[in-house]
Amino acid sequence: MKQFKFMITGLLALCIVMPSIATAGTLEDIMDRGEKGILRVGMEPGYMPFELTNKKGEIVGFDVDMAKRMAKAMGVELELVSTAWDGIIPALITKKFDVIMSGMTLTQERNMKINFASPYIVIGQTILLKKDLAGKVDSYKDLNDSNYTVASKLGTTGEQAAKRMIPKAKYISYETEQEGVLELVNGKIDAFVYDKPYNVTALAQRGSSKITHLDEPFTFEPVAWAVRKGDYDFINWLNNFLVQAKNDGTYDKIYNKWFQDDAWMKDLQ
């Protein structure tokens, strides 16, 4: 009997202690910041049209507009945290911000470190090509030759796709998308492998006098918002927000602004 009473006492003590060591989730952290709450969103503003910097130095783009609607739905303020791509996942894990909204492809490798909400768009890799190779190179398979030099951005799914699917070509990685496209325009490389939305806007921005676009995606890449592992309440909120936005016209309005219209390009640096 004494042993039984001891077990009951121990369980009661555990029940009392457990709430005191429980930690608040991200949603609670967001609501507790400042006077009315602050949603902190991490992104690298160099990936047109998801996030970029305009002439005024403001971060704008598809993800930015979605983040604004997200903060409005929460009833809190929005803080954008500009972060280098190679450090964006560690910065999320160490709580520099609450969520990555930066055109990030959901991959199994990344999913080992972080969790993702449901994909909000599906994209794929396409190829920006030197104009004089048009007709000679019709797909990524034609570039799989040691005579060609292909490139992408460091640490991206474009880099992974180039190395995996065009292994015989010489490969170069660049720190930024803009640098890679500029090297292509200047004839330093033969092809730039990157996400279709960016390549479409890069072609429109640079013109078609020196480069062309093989615009049929050769990979399947779902893009999603990323949160810290185990943050299921926040994932639930994000998924419900996305369903609402896709069914009340919010998503389509923002999508058309950044993917169907090119009026925003006049405000670029």
C-alpha positions as YAML, in Angstrom:
chain: A
units: angstrom
residues:
- id: 1
  name: MET
  ca: [0.00, 0.00, 0.00]
- id: 2
  name: LYS
  ca: [2.82, 2.42, 0.86]
- id: 3
  name: GLN
  ca: [4.43, 1.72, -2.50]
- id: 4
  name: PHE
  ca: [1.09, 2.38, -4.26]
- id: 5
  name: LYS
  ca: [0.65, 5.68, -2.36]
- id: 6
  name: PHE
  ca: [4.18, 6.67, -3.35]
- id: 7
  name: MET
  ca: [3.40, 6.04, -7.03]
- id: 8
  name: ILE
  ca: [0.21, 8.17, -6.81]
- id: 9
  name: THR
  ca: [2.13, 10.96, -5.10]
- id: 10
  name: GLY
  ca: [4.83, 10.82, -7.78]
- id: 11
  name: LEU
  ca: [2.28, 11.00, -10.60]
- id: 12
  name: LEU
  ca: [0.55, 13.96, -9.01]
- id: 13
  name: ALA
  ca: [3.88, 15.74, -8.64]
- id: 14
  name: LEU
  ca: [4.66, 15.07, -12.30]
- id: 15
  name: CYS
  ca: [1.29, 16.51, -13.33]
- id: 16
  name: ILE
  ca: [2.06, 19.64, -11.35]
- id: 17
  name: VAL
  ca: [5.57, 20.00, -12.80]
- id: 18
  name: MET
  ca: [4.74, 19.29, -16.45]
- id: 19
  name: PRO
  ca: [2.83, 22.53, -17.17]
- id: 20
  name: SER
  ca: [5.68, 24.58, -15.70]
- id: 21
  name: ILE
  ca: [8.22, 23.12, -18.14]
- id: 22
  name: ALA
  ca: [5.97, 23.28, -21.20]
- id: 23
  name: THR
  ca: [7.08, 25.85, -23.78]
- id: 24
  name: ALA
  ca: [4.84, 28.19, -25.73]
- id: 25
  name: GLY
  ca: [4.38, 27.51, -29.44]
- id: 26
  name: THR
  ca: [5.16, 29.89, -32.27]
- id: 27
  name: LEU
  ca: [1.62, 31.23, -32.46]
- id: 28
  name: GLU
  ca: [1.79, 32.22, -28.80]
- id: 29
  name: ASP
  ca: [5.21, 33.81, -29.33]
- id: 30
  name: ILE
  ca: [3.85, 35.85, -32.25]
- id: 31
  name: MET
  ca: [0.89, 37.13, -30.24]
- id: 32
  name: ASP
  ca: [3.04, 38.01, -27.20]
- id: 33
  name: ARG
  ca: [5.47, 40.32, -29.07]
- id: 34
  name: GLY
  ca: [5.08, 44.08, -28.80]
- id: 35
  name: GLU
  ca: [1.75, 45.75, -28.18]
- id: 36
  name: LYS
  ca: [-0.33, 43.83, -30.71]
- id: 37
  name: GLY
  ca: [1.92, 40.94, -31.75]
- id: 38
  name: ILE
  ca: [4.55, 40.60, -34.48]
- id: 39
  name: LEU
  ca: [4.91, 37.93, -37.19]
- id: 40
  name: ARG
  ca: [8.57, 37.58, -38.19]
- id: 41
  name: VAL
  ca: [9.12, 36.22, -41.69]
- id: 42
  name: GLY
  ca: [12.52, 35.15, -43.02]
- id: 43
  name: MET
  ca: [13.34, 35.56, -46.71]
- id: 44
  name: GLU
  ca: [16.17, 36.30, -49.11]
- id: 45
  name: PRO
  ca: [14.99, 39.23, -51.27]
- id: 46
  name: GLY
  ca: [16.67, 38.26, -54.53]
- id: 47
  name: TYR
  ca: [14.29, 35.72, -56.04]
- id: 48
  name: MET
  ca: [11.93, 37.35, -58.53]
- id: 49
  name: PRO
  ca: [8.96, 37.44, -58.35]
- id: 50
  name: PHE
  ca: [8.69, 35.79, -54.93]
- id: 51
  name: GLU
  ca: [10.75, 38.44, -53.09]
- id: 52
  name: LEU
  ca: [12.92, 41.26, -54.41]
- id: 53
  name: THR
  ca: [14.04, 44.79, -53.60]
- id: 54
  name: ASN
  ca: [12.51, 47.76, -55.43]
- id: 55
  name: LYS
  ca: [14.00, 51.18, -56.21]
- id: 56
  name: LYS
  ca: [13.01, 52.48, -52.77]
- id: 57
  name: GLY
  ca: [14.88, 49.65, -51.04]
- id: 58
  name: GLU
  ca: [11.64, 47.98, -50.00]
- id: 59
  name: ILE
  ca: [11.25, 44.20, -50.02]
- id: 60
  name: VAL
  ca: [8.30, 43.32, -52.25]
- id: 61
  name: GLY
  ca: [7.00, 40.28, -54.09]
- id: 62
  name: PHE
  ca: [4.48, 37.45, -54.07]
- id: 63
  name: ASP
  ca: [5.60, 36.03, -50.72]
- id: 64
  name: VAL
  ca: [5.66, 39.51, -49.19]
- id: 65
  name: ASP
  ca: [2.04, 40.18, -50.19]
- id: 66
  name: MET
  ca: [1.02, 36.77, -48.84]
- id: 67
  name: ALA
  ca: [2.86, 37.53, -45.58]
- id: 68
  name: LYS
  ca: [1.01, 40.85, -45.28]
- id: 69
  name: ARG
  ca: [-2.33, 39.05, -45.63]
- id: 70
  name: MET
  ca: [-1.16, 36.45, -43.13]
- id: 71
  name: ALA
  ca: [-0.28, 39.09, -40.54]
- id: 72
  name: LYS
  ca: [-3.62, 40.82, -41.16]
- id: 73
  name: ALA
  ca: [-5.46, 37.53, -40.61]
- id: 74
  name: MET
  ca: [-3.59, 37.12, -37.30]
- id: 75
  name: GLY
  ca: [-4.26, 40.72, -36.28]
- id: 76
  name: VAL
  ca: [-0.55, 41.40, -35.78]
- id: 77
  name: GLU
  ca: [2.23, 43.47, -37.33]
- id: 78
  name: LEU
  ca: [4.67, 42.09, -39.92]
- id: 79
  name: GLU
  ca: [8.46, 42.10, -39.71]
- id: 80
  name: LEU
  ca: [10.51, 40.92, -42.70]
- id: 81
  name: VAL
  ca: [13.91, 39.48, -41.81]
- id: 82
  name: SER
  ca: [16.31, 39.56, -44.76]
- id: 83
  name: THR
  ca: [18.54, 36.48, -44.57]
- id: 84
  name: ALA
  ca: [21.22, 34.96, -46.81]
- id: 85
  name: TRP
  ca: [20.00, 31.77, -48.44]
- id: 86
  name: ASP
  ca: [22.78, 29.52, -47.16]
- id: 87
  name: GLY
  ca: [21.91, 30.47, -43.57]
- id: 88
  name: ILE
  ca: [18.13, 30.68, -43.79]
- id: 89
  name: ILE
  ca: [17.36, 27.22, -42.35]
- id: 90
  name: PRO
  ca: [19.78, 27.59, -39.39]
- id: 91
  name: ALA
  ca: [18.27, 31.03, -38.73]
- id: 92
  name: LEU
  ca: [14.77, 29.51, -38.57]
- id: 93
  name: ILE
  ca: [15.92, 26.74, -36.25]
- id: 94
  name: THR
  ca: [17.57, 29.25, -33.88]
- id: 95
  name: LYS
  ca: [14.37, 31.36, -33.81]
- id: 96
  name: LYS
  ca: [15.62, 34.42, -35.69]
- id: 97
  name: PHE
  ca: [12.12, 34.45, -37.23]
- id: 98
  name: ASP
  ca: [8.93, 32.36, -37.20]
- id: 99
  name: VAL
  ca: [8.57, 31.07, -40.76]
- id: 100
  name: ILE
  ca: [10.49, 30.91, -44.04]
- id: 101
  name: MET
  ca: [8.49, 32.45, -46.89]
- id: 102
  name: SER
  ca: [11.10, 32.61, -49.63]
- id: 103
  name: GLY
  ca: [10.09, 30.42, -52.55]
- id: 104
  name: MET
  ca: [11.61, 27.38, -50.84]
- id: 105
  name: THR
  ca: [11.17, 24.01, -52.54]
- id: 106
  name: LEU
  ca: [9.98, 21.24, -50.26]
- id: 107
  name: THR
  ca: [12.67, 18.55, -50.46]
- id: 108
  name: GLN
  ca: [13.14, 15.40, -48.42]
- id: 109
  name: GLU
  ca: [16.61, 16.58, -47.38]
- id: 110
  name: ARG
  ca: [15.27, 19.86, -46.01]
- id: 111
  name: ASN
  ca: [12.32, 18.06, -44.43]
- id: 112
  name: MET
  ca: [14.77, 16.19, -42.20]
- id: 113
  name: LYS
  ca: [15.63, 19.51, -40.52]
- id: 114
  name: ILE
  ca: [12.41, 21.51, -40.73]
- id: 115
  name: ASN
  ca: [8.68, 21.02, -41.30]
- id: 116
  name: PHE
  ca: [6.63, 22.39, -44.19]
- id: 117
  name: ALA
  ca: [3.05, 23.54, -44.58]
- id: 118
  name: SER
  ca: [1.12, 22.35, -47.65]
- id: 119
  name: PRO
  ca: [2.67, 23.54, -50.96]
- id: 120
  name: TYR
  ca: [1.25, 26.82, -52.24]
- id: 121
  name: ILE
  ca: [2.66, 26.56, -55.76]
- id: 122
  name: VAL
  ca: [4.40, 23.93, -57.91]
- id: 123
  name: ILE
  ca: [7.32, 24.95, -60.10]
- id: 124
  name: GLY
  ca: [10.19, 23.24, -61.91]
- id: 125
  name: GLN
  ca: [13.65, 23.89, -63.28]
- id: 126
  name: THR
  ca: [13.99, 25.44, -66.72]
- id: 127
  name: ILE
  ca: [16.96, 26.65, -68.75]
- id: 128
  name: LEU
  ca: [18.07, 30.09, -69.83]
- id: 129
  name: LEU
  ca: [20.29, 29.50, -72.86]
- id: 130
  name: LYS
  ca: [22.76, 31.46, -74.97]
- id: 131
  name: LYS
  ca: [20.90, 32.68, -78.05]
- id: 132
  name: ASP
  ca: [23.35, 31.12, -80.50]
- id: 133
  name: LEU
  ca: [22.61, 27.66, -79.07]
- id: 134
  name: ALA
  ca: [18.90, 27.92, -79.90]
- id: 135
  name: GLY
  ca: [17.90, 25.03, -82.16]
- id: 136
  name: LYS
  ca: [21.07, 23.12, -81.29]
- id: 137
  name: VAL
  ca: [20.05, 22.63, -77.66]
- id: 138
  name: ASP
  ca: [16.38, 21.79, -77.24]
- id: 139
  name: SER
  ca: [16.35, 20.31, -73.72]
- id: 140
  name: TYR
  ca: [18.51, 19.71, -70.68]
- id: 141
  name: LYS
  ca: [19.57, 16.36, -72.20]
- id: 142
  name: ASP
  ca: [21.34, 18.15, -75.05]
- id: 143
  name: LEU
  ca: [23.49, 20.02, -72.51]
- id: 144
  name: ASN
  ca: [24.82, 16.79, -71.01]
- id: 145
  name: ASP
  ca: [28.16, 17.19, -72.77]
- id: 146
  name: SER
  ca: [31.60, 18.24, -71.55]
- id: 147
  name: ASN
  ca: [31.68, 20.94, -74.23]
- id: 148
  name: TYR
  ca: [29.01, 22.91, -72.36]
- id: 149
  name: THR
  ca: [29.21, 24.93, -69.15]
- id: 150
  name: VAL
  ca: [26.04, 25.19, -67.10]
- id: 151
  name: ALA
  ca: [25.41, 27.08, -63.89]
- id: 152
  name: SER
  ca: [22.92, 27.68, -61.11]
- id: 153
  name: LYS
  ca: [22.77, 29.31, -57.69]
- id: 154
  name: LEU
  ca: [24.70, 27.79, -54.81]
- id: 155
  name: GLY
  ca: [22.67, 25.59, -52.47]
- id: 156
  name: THR
  ca: [19.49, 25.49, -54.55]
- id: 157
  name: THR
  ca: [17.43, 22.78, -56.22]
- id: 158
  name: GLY
  ca: [18.66, 24.23, -59.50]
- id: 159
  name: GLU
  ca: [22.19, 23.28, -58.52]
- id: 160
  name: GLN
  ca: [21.03, 19.82, -57.47]
- id: 161
  name: ALA
  ca: [19.16, 19.29, -60.74]
- id: 162
  name: ALA
  ca: [22.12, 20.43, -62.85]
- id: 163
  name: LYS
  ca: [24.55, 18.12, -61.08]
- id: 164
  name: ARG
  ca: [22.15, 15.18, -61.08]
- id: 165
  name: MET
  ca: [20.64, 15.47, -64.56]
- id: 166
  name: ILE
  ca: [23.42, 17.16, -66.56]
- id: 167
  name: PRO
  ca: [26.47, 15.48, -64.98]
- id: 168
  name: LYS
  ca: [28.76, 15.54, -68.01]
- id: 169
  name: ALA
  ca: [28.64, 19.31, -68.46]
- id: 170
  name: LYS
  ca: [31.04, 21.59, -66.62]
- id: 171
  name: TYR
  ca: [29.25, 23.13, -63.66]
- id: 172
  name: ILE
  ca: [29.66, 26.55, -61.98]
- id: 173
  name: SER
  ca: [27.71, 27.85, -59.00]
- id: 174
  name: TYR
  ca: [27.01, 31.51, -58.25]
- id: 175
  name: GLU
  ca: [26.13, 33.29, -55.02]
- id: 176
  name: THR
  ca: [23.13, 35.03, -56.58]
- id: 177
  name: GLU
  ca: [20.70, 34.45, -59.44]
- id: 178
  name: GLN
  ca: [21.50, 37.86, -60.90]
- id: 179
  name: GLU
  ca: [25.20, 37.02, -61.16]
- id: 180
  name: GLY
  ca: [24.46, 33.79, -63.02]
- id: 181
  name: VAL
  ca: [22.14, 35.45, -65.53]
- id: 182
  name: LEU
  ca: [24.64, 38.27, -66.11]
- id: 183
  name: GLU
  ca: [27.41, 35.75, -66.82]
- id: 184
  name: LEU
  ca: [25.10, 34.06, -69.32]
- id: 185
  name: VAL
  ca: [24.31, 37.37, -71.04]
- id: 186
  name: ASN
  ca: [28.05, 38.08, -71.21]
- id: 187
  name: GLY
  ca: [28.72, 34.69, -72.79]
- id: 188
  name: LYS
  ca: [30.75, 33.27, -69.89]
- id: 189
  name: ILE
  ca: [28.46, 30.21, -69.55]
- id: 190
  name: ASP
  ca: [26.19, 28.34, -71.95]
- id: 191
  name: ALA
  ca: [23.13, 27.82, -69.77]
- id: 192
  name: PHE
  ca: [21.63, 28.86, -66.44]
- id: 193
  name: VAL
  ca: [19.42, 26.33, -64.67]
- id: 194
  name: TYR
  ca: [16.86, 27.76, -62.30]
- id: 195
  name: ASP
  ca: [13.20, 27.92, -61.27]
- id: 196
  name: LYS
  ca: [10.79, 28.76, -64.07]
- id: 197
  name: PRO
  ca: [9.17, 31.84, -62.43]
- id: 198
  name: TYR
  ca: [12.55, 33.49, -61.98]
- id: 199
  name: ASN
  ca: [13.75, 32.58, -65.49]
- id: 200
  name: VAL
  ca: [10.59, 33.99, -67.05]
- id: 201
  name: THR
  ca: [11.05, 37.34, -65.31]
- id: 202
  name: ALA
  ca: [14.82, 37.38, -65.92]
- id: 203
  name: LEU
  ca: [14.25, 36.93, -69.66]
- id: 204
  name: ALA
  ca: [11.70, 39.74, -69.69]
- id: 205
  name: GLN
  ca: [14.09, 41.96, -67.75]
- id: 206
  name: ARG
  ca: [17.19, 41.22, -69.83]
- id: 207
  name: GLY
  ca: [15.48, 40.97, -73.21]
- id: 208
  name: SER
  ca: [15.84, 38.19, -75.75]
- id: 209
  name: SER
  ca: [18.70, 39.55, -77.86]
- id: 210
  name: LYS
  ca: [21.38, 37.38, -76.19]
- id: 211
  name: ILE
  ca: [19.48, 34.68, -74.32]
- id: 212
  name: THR
  ca: [16.49, 32.42, -74.87]
- id: 213
  name: HIS
  ca: [14.36, 30.30, -72.57]
- id: 214
  name: LEU
  ca: [13.70, 26.56, -72.71]
- id: 215
  name: ASP
  ca: [10.53, 27.02, -70.66]
- id: 216
  name: GLU
  ca: [9.37, 23.41, -70.25]
- id: 217
  name: PRO
  ca: [10.17, 22.39, -66.64]
- id: 218
  name: PHE
  ca: [12.19, 19.18, -66.34]
- id: 219
  name: THR
  ca: [11.70, 18.74, -62.57]
- id: 220
  name: PHE
  ca: [8.69, 18.71, -60.23]
- id: 221
  name: GLU
  ca: [9.13, 21.03, -57.26]
- id: 222
  name: PRO
  ca: [6.43, 21.92, -54.71]
- id: 223
  name: VAL
  ca: [7.10, 25.22, -52.94]
- id: 224
  name: ALA
  ca: [5.97, 25.65, -49.33]
- id: 225
  name: TRP
  ca: [6.37, 27.72, -46.17]
- id: 226
  name: ALA
  ca: [8.77, 26.25, -43.63]
- id: 227
  name: VAL
  ca: [8.59, 26.17, -39.82]
- id: 228
  name: ARG
  ca: [10.56, 24.57, -37.02]
- id: 229
  name: LYS
  ca: [10.17, 20.83, -36.51]
- id: 230
  name: GLY
  ca: [7.20, 19.77, -34.41]
- id: 231
  name: ASP
  ca: [5.39, 23.12, -34.76]
- id: 232
  name: TYR
  ca: [2.11, 21.47, -35.76]
- id: 233
  name: ASP
  ca: [-0.22, 24.14, -34.40]
- id: 234
  name: PHE
  ca: [1.46, 26.71, -36.65]
- id: 235
  name: ILE
  ca: [1.38, 24.31, -39.63]
- id: 236
  name: ASN
  ca: [-2.35, 23.80, -39.02]
- id: 237
  name: TRP
  ca: [-2.89, 27.58, -38.99]
- id: 238
  name: LEU
  ca: [-0.84, 28.08, -42.19]
- id: 239
  name: ASN
  ca: [-2.68, 25.30, -44.03]
- id: 240
  name: ASN
  ca: [-6.07, 26.73, -43.05]
- id: 241
  name: PHE
  ca: [-4.95, 30.23, -44.06]
- id: 242
  name: LEU
  ca: [-3.86, 28.91, -47.47]
- id: 243
  name: VAL
  ca: [-7.18, 27.12, -48.06]
- id: 244
  name: GLN
  ca: [-9.05, 30.32, -47.20]
- id: 245
  name: ALA
  ca: [-6.81, 32.48, -49.42]
- id: 246
  name: LYS
  ca: [-7.18, 30.12, -52.38]
- id: 247
  name: ASN
  ca: [-10.96, 30.11, -52.09]
- id: 248
  name: ASP
  ca: [-11.78, 33.76, -51.39]
- id: 249
  name: GLY
  ca: [-9.81, 35.26, -54.30]
- id: 250
  name: THR
  ca: [-6.86, 36.51, -52.24]
- id: 251
  name: TYR
  ca: [-4.34, 34.03, -53.66]
- id: 252
  name: ASP
  ca: [-5.42, 34.55, -57.29]
- id: 253
  name: LYS
  ca: [-5.23, 38.34, -56.96]
- id: 254
  name: ILE
  ca: [-1.68, 38.22, -55.61]
- id: 255
  name: TYR
  ca: [-0.62, 35.49, -58.06]
- id: 256
  name: ASN
  ca: [-1.88, 37.47, -61.06]
- id: 257
  name: LYS
  ca: [-0.10, 40.60, -59.84]
- id: 258
  name: TRP
  ca: [3.30, 38.91, -59.67]
- id: 259
  name: PHE
  ca: [3.16, 36.04, -62.18]
- id: 260
  name: GLN
  ca: [0.75, 37.20, -64.88]
- id: 261
  name: ASP
  ca: [1.44, 40.97, -64.96]
- id: 262
  name: ASP
  ca: [4.85, 42.60, -65.40]
- id: 263
  name: ALA
  ca: [3.93, 46.11, -64.20]
- id: 264
  name: TRP
  ca: [6.05, 45.59, -61.06]
- id: 265
  name: MET
  ca: [9.24, 45.41, -63.12]
- id: 266
  name: LYS
  ca: [9.27, 49.19, -63.63]
- id: 267
  name: ASP
  ca: [9.95, 49.59, -59.90]
- id: 268
  name: LEU
  ca: [13.09, 47.42, -59.87]
- id: 269
  name: GLN
  ca: [16.54, 48.82, -59.14]
...
